Amino acid sequence: MGFQFFRDFKAHQRTLMKGRFQYLFVGIFGLLFLTFFSSGCSNEKSKKPASPPIPVTVGTATSKTVPVQLRAIGNVQAYSTVTVKSRVAGQIMRVYFKEGDDMKKGDPLFMIDPRPFEAALKQSEANLERDMAQVKQAEANLERDIAQEKNAQVEAERYKTLFERGVVARQQYDKFRTDWEALVATVRAASAAKANAEAAVAADRAAVENAKLQLSYCSIHSPMEGRTGSLIVQAGNIIKENEANLVVINQITPIYVTLSVPEQNLGEIRKYLATGKLKVQAIVPNGELFSEEGFISFIDNAVDSQTGTIRLKGTFANREKKLWPGQFVNVVLTLTTEPNAIVVLSQAIQTGQQGQYVFVVKPDFTVDSRPVVTGRSVNKETVVQKGLHAGEKVVTDGQLRLYPGAKVEIKNTDSATVTNK
């Protein structure tokens, strides 16, 4: 019985030892498996390739003198406009120009039938000659009456002396005195007749001048240098005096461009205008993007209360005649210049929740997001008032994929590639 107990005890120990070895083997195997698995994962992670650099286009922040400008939409207006009308009634006999012709001052435009006015002139001249003859007749009559009056005066004075001496009767003296007084009245009448004849001559001369003037109105000439518009009345039409519009002439060299700017800028405009001429540029948005330079020549005397703007007018030489009345143009008014301003391409400026920012490229080809304070924009460039220094490189294209610390690959405009080595 004691031997059997000993055998059972040994068997129980062997079973316990066998279980312990099994647990130890499983533990060692699990530890080895975890070590191998973690080593494999570590190797896989170490073998995974890094993210490639992001291709971007960059520009350099530069320091330059920037003009202080105002931009607006302008409307081109003719320097002067004349609507040609006829000052006499009649039939249009001839038109000397074609629609759209450039005219100089004094060039012929129309011919009105002159024959009625030529006849009126001849009649006025005939009346003048007749009345001039009557003036000569009145002058001769006046001279005759004056001579007779003087002779009668002498006779009357002589008979007065004889009457006072008692040589002649009073009846004879009264007769000579009465004759003299009658001749004095005759002289006065002859003088009045002469004056009347001279007045008629003056009226006839005025009639002749008026007839010549009316005849001259038959030839209509250009009152200024300009370009003709559409011909409103054709040759052969009968027109009334000062009624029908014949043609409109616009002077386009020089030419005006009107623009309106906010009233807040009026003080600056007047300030800089007091120191000299303000340059203004009109840009025609056509295929060739033509621009013309001029200067401000007029500021309206009141602010438009409905729009809160002030109307300005610029004068342009328009030598190439590319500015046309009625045309809308982009206007740039230069007030002054700002020296040493930091500028970048406008497309580099981004807007986020915290405001405007740019991506700055560091020497190690990583980017940093930097907030900036911007000013005015001029010719696709924006002035950066705070946040950048001259010479720093900023991303101008490819910002959508960027984030602070991202590696970049700089693509130049000529498609050459600058990489970090």
C-alpha positions as CSV (number, residue, x, y, z in Angstrom):
1,M,0.0,0.0,0.0
2,G,2.8,2.4,0.7
3,F,4.4,1.5,-2.6
4,Q,1.2,2.2,-4.4
5,F,1.0,5.6,-2.9
6,F,4.5,6.4,-3.9
7,R,3.8,5.4,-7.5
8,D,0.7,7.6,-7.7
9,F,2.6,10.5,-6.2
10,K,5.3,10.2,-8.9
11,A,2.7,10.0,-11.7
12,H,1.0,13.1,-10.4
13,Q,4.4,15.0,-10.4
14,R,5.1,13.9,-14.0
15,T,1.7,15.1,-15.1
16,L,2.3,18.5,-13.5
17,M,5.8,18.8,-15.1
18,K,4.3,17.8,-18.4
19,G,1.7,20.6,-18.2
20,R,4.3,23.1,-17.2
21,F,6.5,22.2,-20.2
22,Q,3.4,22.6,-22.5
23,Y,2.6,26.0,-21.1
24,L,6.2,27.0,-21.4
25,F,6.4,25.8,-24.9
26,V,3.3,27.7,-25.9
27,G,4.6,30.9,-24.3
28,I,7.9,30.6,-26.0
29,F,6.3,29.9,-29.3
30,G,3.9,32.9,-28.9
31,L,6.7,35.2,-28.0
32,L,8.7,34.1,-31.0
33,F,5.7,34.5,-33.3
34,L,5.0,38.0,-32.0
35,T,8.7,38.9,-32.4
36,F,8.7,37.6,-35.9
37,F,5.4,39.3,-36.8
38,S,6.5,42.7,-35.4
39,S,9.8,42.4,-37.1
40,G,8.1,41.7,-40.4
41,C,5.7,44.7,-40.0
42,S,8.6,46.9,-39.1
43,N,10.4,45.7,-42.2
44,E,7.3,46.4,-44.3
45,K,7.0,49.9,-42.9
46,S,10.6,50.6,-43.4
47,K,10.3,49.5,-47.0
48,K,7.2,51.7,-47.7
49,P,8.3,54.6,-50.1
50,A,8.1,58.3,-48.8
51,S,5.5,60.7,-50.4
52,P,6.8,62.4,-53.6
53,P,7.4,66.2,-53.6
54,I,4.4,68.3,-54.8
55,P,5.1,70.1,-58.1
56,V,4.4,73.9,-57.8
57,T,5.2,77.1,-59.6
58,V,6.8,79.9,-57.5
59,G,7.4,83.6,-57.8
60,T,9.7,86.0,-56.0
61,A,8.6,88.8,-53.8
62,T,10.1,92.0,-55.1
63,S,10.5,95.6,-54.0
64,K,9.5,98.2,-56.5
65,T,7.8,101.5,-57.0
66,V,4.0,100.9,-57.4
67,P,1.6,103.5,-58.8
68,V,-1.4,104.5,-56.6
69,Q,-4.3,104.2,-59.0
70,L,-8.1,104.3,-59.2
71,R,-9.9,102.0,-61.7
72,A,-13.3,102.7,-63.2
73,I,-15.4,102.1,-66.3
74,G,-15.3,105.1,-68.7
75,N,-17.4,106.2,-71.6
76,V,-15.9,107.9,-74.7
77,Q,-17.5,111.2,-75.7
78,A,-16.8,113.4,-78.8
79,Y,-14.7,116.5,-78.0
80,S,-17.5,118.5,-79.8
81,T,-20.6,117.6,-81.7
82,V,-22.3,119.7,-84.4
83,T,-25.7,119.0,-85.9
84,V,-25.7,120.6,-89.4
85,K,-28.9,122.3,-90.5
86,S,-29.8,124.6,-93.3
87,R,-30.3,128.3,-92.6
88,V,-32.3,128.8,-95.8
89,A,-35.2,126.9,-97.4
90,G,-34.7,125.2,-100.7
91,Q,-33.7,122.1,-102.6
92,I,-30.5,120.3,-101.9
93,M,-28.7,120.3,-105.2
94,R,-25.4,118.6,-104.3
95,V,-23.8,116.6,-101.4
96,Y,-19.9,116.9,-101.4
97,F,-19.0,114.1,-99.0
98,K,-19.6,110.5,-98.2
99,E,-20.8,109.1,-94.9
100,G,-18.0,108.7,-92.5
101,D,-15.6,111.0,-94.3
102,D,-13.1,113.1,-92.2
103,M,-13.7,116.8,-92.8
104,K,-11.6,119.8,-92.2
105,K,-12.9,123.1,-91.1
106,G,-14.4,124.9,-94.1
107,D,-14.8,121.9,-96.3
108,P,-18.0,122.0,-98.4
109,L,-20.9,119.8,-97.3
110,F,-24.1,120.7,-99.2
111,M,-25.3,123.0,-101.9
112,I,-28.8,124.5,-101.7
113,D,-30.4,125.8,-105.0
114,P,-28.9,129.3,-105.1
115,R,-31.0,130.7,-108.0
116,P,-33.8,132.3,-105.9
117,F,-31.3,134.0,-103.7
118,E,-29.2,135.2,-106.7
119,A,-32.4,136.8,-108.1
120,A,-33.1,138.4,-104.7
121,L,-29.6,139.8,-104.6
122,K,-29.9,141.3,-108.0
123,Q,-33.2,143.0,-107.1
124,S,-31.6,144.4,-103.9
125,E,-28.7,145.7,-105.9
126,A,-31.1,147.4,-108.4
127,N,-33.0,149.0,-105.6
128,L,-29.8,150.3,-104.2
129,E,-28.8,151.9,-107.5
130,R,-32.2,153.5,-107.9
131,D,-32.1,155.0,-104.5
132,M,-28.5,156.2,-104.9
133,A,-29.7,158.1,-108.0
134,Q,-32.5,159.6,-105.9
135,V,-29.9,160.7,-103.4
136,K,-27.9,162.5,-106.1
137,Q,-31.1,164.2,-107.3
138,A,-32.0,165.3,-103.8
139,E,-28.5,166.7,-103.3
140,A,-28.8,168.7,-106.5
141,N,-32.2,170.0,-105.5
142,L,-30.8,171.0,-102.1
143,E,-27.9,172.9,-103.6
144,R,-30.3,174.7,-105.9
145,D,-32.7,175.7,-103.1
146,I,-29.8,176.8,-100.9
147,A,-28.6,179.1,-103.7
148,Q,-32.0,180.5,-104.2
149,E,-32.5,181.0,-100.5
150,K,-29.3,182.9,-100.2
151,N,-30.2,185.2,-103.1
152,A,-33.7,185.8,-101.6
153,Q,-32.0,186.6,-98.2
154,V,-29.8,189.2,-99.8
155,E,-32.8,190.8,-101.6
156,A,-34.9,190.8,-98.4
157,E,-32.1,192.5,-96.5
158,R,-31.6,195.1,-99.2
159,Y,-35.3,195.9,-99.4
160,K,-35.4,196.2,-95.6
161,T,-32.7,198.9,-95.7
162,L,-34.6,200.7,-98.5
163,F,-37.9,200.4,-96.5
164,E,-36.2,201.9,-93.4
165,R,-35.0,204.8,-95.5
166,G,-38.5,205.3,-97.0
167,V,-37.4,204.6,-100.5
168,V,-39.7,201.6,-101.1
169,A,-43.1,200.8,-99.9
170,R,-43.6,198.3,-97.1
171,Q,-45.5,196.0,-99.5
172,Q,-42.4,195.5,-101.6
173,Y,-40.3,194.7,-98.6
174,D,-42.8,192.2,-97.2
175,K,-42.9,190.4,-100.6
176,F,-39.1,189.9,-100.7
177,R,-39.1,188.8,-97.0
178,T,-41.9,186.3,-97.6
179,D,-40.1,184.9,-100.7
180,W,-36.9,184.4,-98.6
181,E,-38.8,182.6,-95.8
182,A,-40.5,180.4,-98.4
183,L,-37.1,179.4,-99.8
184,V,-35.8,178.7,-96.3
185,A,-38.6,176.2,-95.9
186,T,-37.9,174.8,-99.3
187,V,-34.2,174.2,-98.3
188,R,-35.4,172.4,-95.2
189,A,-37.7,170.2,-97.3
190,A,-34.9,169.5,-99.8
191,S,-32.5,168.6,-96.9
192,A,-35.1,166.2,-95.5
193,A,-35.6,164.7,-98.9
194,K,-31.9,164.1,-99.2
195,A,-31.8,162.5,-95.8
196,N,-34.7,160.3,-96.7
197,A,-33.0,159.2,-99.9
198,E,-29.8,158.5,-98.0
199,A,-31.8,156.3,-95.5
200,A,-33.3,154.4,-98.4
201,V,-29.8,153.8,-99.7
202,A,-28.7,152.6,-96.3
203,A,-31.7,150.2,-96.2
204,D,-30.9,149.0,-99.7
205,R,-27.3,148.4,-98.8
206,A,-28.5,146.3,-95.8
207,A,-30.9,144.4,-98.1
208,V,-28.0,143.7,-100.5
209,E,-25.8,142.4,-97.6
210,N,-28.7,140.2,-96.4
211,A,-29.2,138.9,-99.9
212,K,-25.5,138.1,-100.1
213,L,-25.7,136.4,-96.7
214,Q,-28.7,134.3,-97.7
215,L,-27.0,133.4,-100.9
216,S,-23.9,132.3,-98.9
217,Y,-26.1,130.1,-96.8
218,C,-26.7,128.0,-99.9
219,S,-23.2,126.7,-99.6
220,I,-23.0,124.7,-96.3
221,H,-19.4,124.1,-95.0
222,S,-18.0,122.1,-92.2
223,P,-17.8,124.3,-89.0
224,M,-15.0,122.2,-87.5
225,E,-12.6,119.3,-88.1
226,G,-14.4,116.0,-87.5
227,R,-16.0,112.9,-88.9
228,T,-19.4,112.9,-90.6
229,G,-22.1,110.5,-89.5
230,S,-25.0,109.1,-91.5
231,L,-26.4,111.3,-94.2
232,I,-29.9,112.1,-93.0
233,V,-31.3,114.1,-96.0
234,Q,-30.3,113.1,-99.5
235,A,-29.7,115.3,-102.6
236,G,-32.9,116.4,-104.3
237,N,-35.0,116.9,-101.1
238,I,-36.6,120.2,-100.4
239,I,-35.9,121.4,-96.8
240,K,-37.2,124.1,-94.7
241,E,-35.2,126.8,-92.9
242,N,-33.4,125.5,-89.8
243,E,-35.7,122.5,-89.5
244,A,-34.2,119.3,-90.9
245,N,-31.0,117.8,-89.6
246,L,-28.7,117.1,-92.5
247,V,-25.7,115.4,-90.8
248,V,-24.0,115.1,-87.5
249,I,-20.2,115.8,-87.2
250,N,-18.2,114.6,-84.2
251,Q,-14.7,115.9,-83.4
252,I,-12.7,112.8,-82.2
253,T,-9.2,114.3,-82.2
254,P,-8.9,115.1,-79.3
255,I,-11.6,113.2,-77.5
256,Y,-13.1,112.9,-74.0
257,V,-13.5,110.0,-71.7
258,T,-15.9,110.4,-68.8
259,L,-15.7,108.3,-65.6
260,S,-17.2,108.3,-62.2
261,V,-15.3,107.5,-59.0
262,P,-16.5,107.2,-55.3
263,E,-16.8,110.5,-53.5
264,Q,-14.3,109.3,-50.9
265,N,-11.5,109.7,-53.5
266,L,-12.5,113.3,-54.3
267,G,-10.1,114.8,-51.7
268,E,-7.1,112.8,-53.0
269,I,-7.9,113.7,-56.6
270,R,-8.1,117.4,-55.8
271,K,-5.0,117.2,-53.7
272,Y,-2.8,115.6,-56.5
273,L,-4.5,117.7,-59.2
274,A,-3.4,120.9,-57.5
275,T,0.2,119.8,-57.9
276,G,0.1,119.1,-61.6
277,K,-1.7,117.1,-64.3
278,L,-3.1,113.7,-63.3
279,K,-2.5,111.0,-65.9
280,V,-5.3,108.8,-66.9
281,Q,-5.1,105.7,-69.2
282,A,-8.0,104.3,-71.3
283,I,-7.7,100.6,-72.1
284,V,-9.8,99.3,-75.0
285,P,-10.7,95.7,-74.3
286,N,-10.5,94.6,-77.9
287,G,-8.4,91.9,-79.6
288,E,-5.2,93.9,-79.4
289,L,-5.9,95.5,-76.0
290,F,-5.0,99.0,-77.1
291,S,-4.4,101.8,-74.5
292,E,-4.3,105.6,-74.8
293,E,-2.9,108.0,-72.3
294,G,-4.4,111.4,-71.4
295,F,-4.9,113.7,-68.4
296,I,-7.8,114.8,-66.2
297,S,-9.3,118.0,-67.6
298,F,-12.6,118.4,-65.7
299,I,-14.1,117.6,-62.2
300,D,-17.9,118.0,-62.0
301,N,-19.1,120.7,-59.6
302,A,-21.4,118.4,-57.6
303,V,-21.5,114.8,-56.3
304,D,-24.2,112.6,-57.6
305,S,-26.4,112.1,-54.5
306,Q,-28.0,109.0,-55.9
307,T,-24.8,107.1,-56.6
308,G,-22.3,108.8,-54.3
309,T,-19.9,109.3,-57.1
310,I,-18.2,112.3,-58.7
311,R,-17.9,112.6,-62.5
312,L,-14.5,113.3,-64.1
313,K,-13.5,113.9,-67.6
314,G,-10.2,113.0,-69.3
315,T,-8.8,114.5,-72.5
316,F,-7.0,112.2,-74.9
317,A,-5.1,113.1,-78.1
318,N,-6.5,110.0,-79.9
319,R,-4.1,110.4,-82.8
320,E,-4.8,106.9,-84.0
321,K,-8.5,107.4,-83.7
322,K,-9.1,104.1,-81.8
323,L,-11.2,105.7,-79.1
324,W,-14.7,106.1,-80.5
325,P,-17.7,108.1,-79.2
326,G,-20.1,106.0,-77.2
327,Q,-17.4,103.3,-76.5
328,F,-16.9,101.8,-73.0
329,V,-13.3,101.5,-71.8
330,N,-11.4,100.5,-68.7
331,V,-9.9,103.6,-67.1
332,V,-6.9,103.8,-64.8
333,L,-6.3,107.1,-63.0
334,T,-2.8,107.4,-61.5
335,L,-2.7,109.6,-58.4
336,T,0.9,109.1,-57.2
337,T,3.5,106.4,-56.7
338,E,4.5,104.3,-53.6
339,P,8.2,103.5,-53.5
340,N,9.8,100.3,-52.1
341,A,6.6,98.3,-52.0
342,I,6.7,94.5,-51.6
343,V,4.7,92.9,-54.4
344,V,3.9,89.3,-55.5
345,L,1.8,87.9,-58.2
346,S,-1.9,88.2,-57.2
347,Q,-2.4,84.4,-57.8
348,A,-0.1,83.7,-54.8
349,I,-2.6,85.2,-52.4
350,Q,-4.9,82.7,-50.8
351,T,-7.9,83.3,-48.5
352,G,-8.6,81.1,-45.5
353,Q,-10.7,81.1,-42.3
354,Q,-8.0,83.3,-40.6
355,G,-7.7,85.7,-43.5
356,Q,-5.2,85.9,-46.4
357,Y,-2.0,83.9,-46.5
358,V,0.7,82.7,-48.9
359,F,2.8,79.5,-49.0
360,V,6.5,80.5,-48.6
361,V,9.1,78.1,-50.0
362,K,12.0,77.5,-47.5
363,P,15.6,76.7,-48.5
364,D,15.0,72.9,-47.7
365,F,12.1,72.9,-50.3
366,T,9.4,72.7,-47.7
367,V,6.6,75.2,-47.5
368,D,5.2,77.3,-44.7
369,S,1.8,79.0,-44.5
370,R,2.3,82.6,-43.6
371,P,-0.5,85.2,-43.0
372,V,-0.2,88.5,-44.9
373,V,-1.8,91.9,-45.1
374,T,-2.4,93.0,-48.7
375,G,-3.0,96.4,-50.3
376,R,-3.9,97.4,-53.8
377,S,-3.5,95.3,-56.9
378,V,-1.7,96.6,-60.0
379,N,-1.2,94.8,-63.3
380,K,-1.7,91.2,-61.9
381,E,0.5,92.0,-58.9
382,T,-0.6,92.7,-55.3
383,V,1.1,94.8,-52.7
384,V,1.9,93.0,-49.5
385,Q,2.0,95.4,-46.6
386,K,2.9,92.9,-43.9
387,G,4.2,89.3,-43.8
388,L,6.8,89.1,-46.6
389,H,10.3,90.4,-47.4
390,A,11.9,91.0,-50.7
391,G,13.5,88.0,-52.2
392,E,11.3,85.4,-50.6
393,K,9.8,82.8,-52.8
394,V,6.0,82.1,-52.7
395,V,3.9,79.5,-54.4
396,T,1.9,80.9,-57.3
397,D,0.3,77.7,-58.6
398,G,-0.4,74.3,-57.0
399,Q,-1.6,75.5,-53.6
400,L,-4.5,73.1,-53.4
401,R,-2.3,70.1,-52.4
402,L,0.0,72.0,-50.1
403,Y,0.1,72.0,-46.3
404,P,2.6,73.4,-43.8
405,G,5.8,71.4,-44.0
406,A,5.0,69.7,-47.4
407,K,7.9,69.0,-49.7
408,V,7.7,70.7,-53.1
409,E,9.2,70.4,-56.5
410,I,9.6,73.8,-58.2
411,K,8.5,74.0,-61.8
412,N,9.7,77.0,-63.7
413,T,7.8,78.6,-66.5
414,D,10.0,77.1,-69.1
415,S,9.1,73.6,-67.8
416,A,12.6,73.1,-66.3
417,T,12.6,71.4,-62.9
418,V,14.4,72.5,-59.8
419,T,14.6,69.8,-57.1
420,N,16.3,69.4,-53.8
421,K,19.4,67.2,-54.0
